[in-house]
Amino acid sequence: MDTMRDRFAPVLTRLLDEDPRVAVVLAEIGADGFAEALRRHPDRVVNVGIREQLLVGAAAGMALTGLRPVVHTFASFLVERPFEQVKLDLGHQGAGAVLVSAAASFDWPAGGYTHMAPGDVALLDTLDGWTVHVPGHPDEADALLRRAVAAGDDKVYVRLSVQSNAQGLPVDGERFRTVREGRFGVVVAVGPLLDAVLHATEGLDVTVLYATTVRPFDAAALRRAAGTAGTDVVLVEPYLAGTSTAAANDALADLPHRVLGLGVGRAELRRYGRVEEHLTAHGLDARSLRERIGGFLRAGGTVPAGV
């Protein structure tokens, strides 16, 4: 199966052909995929070299001229390294762009910590007005990328990953999707962690919500689910644990509730390993998730002690 990133260059090349506003800004990474697009649109495919601050600054300048820039590199080089430019050149100037990352939290363990960015979504949370898409399948990435490019002059972050669910689901770029209904707890599975969550909660009488757009946070969907499944909520996110706990707490602020945030831990794992080993080490494999979700719900008295 193609990865999300395999889809990225072909989809964006078609958008370059279709829409004269679309531009692509690269910093070496991924440039090979746009060789043909560069030949056809030399004025709208720009490779700034290994200069990530310039990458974002140039995109902001393009946006101010009326273009719709799509900016691409690894997440650590797209959000963390040029954060000042994201904050000022885009945010402060009111310039819109689509930031499309690769490598996610630990997609390329051999690259070391410099190529990991579990804190990217949390970092963007410190800024106002960002839409954040976290697809869980290449088909979803395709749909969400097209939506992001078409989103006027909005600031949008699309987080691509080599991790993927087995099947894509219809996504609208706004709402959480209910994939399982239950009576004793709500589990929100983000992006590529849906399959692991479904496996982990098999046999548990819980509602599972699927989130591929996490900002804005779909507070209405969480409140509806809590209305029938109760207000014990578990968030399972493929980035820094607890990133969305504040949003969930705000959604249920007028109700007694409990929230558990699961995701990538803060402790740095200094051995390269494989993606699967990192998932297990952070407790994001199905077996660990079942223990952690079940323990949380049992502690709250929402599931029988023997389950």
Disulfide bonds with the S-S distance in Angstrom:
none
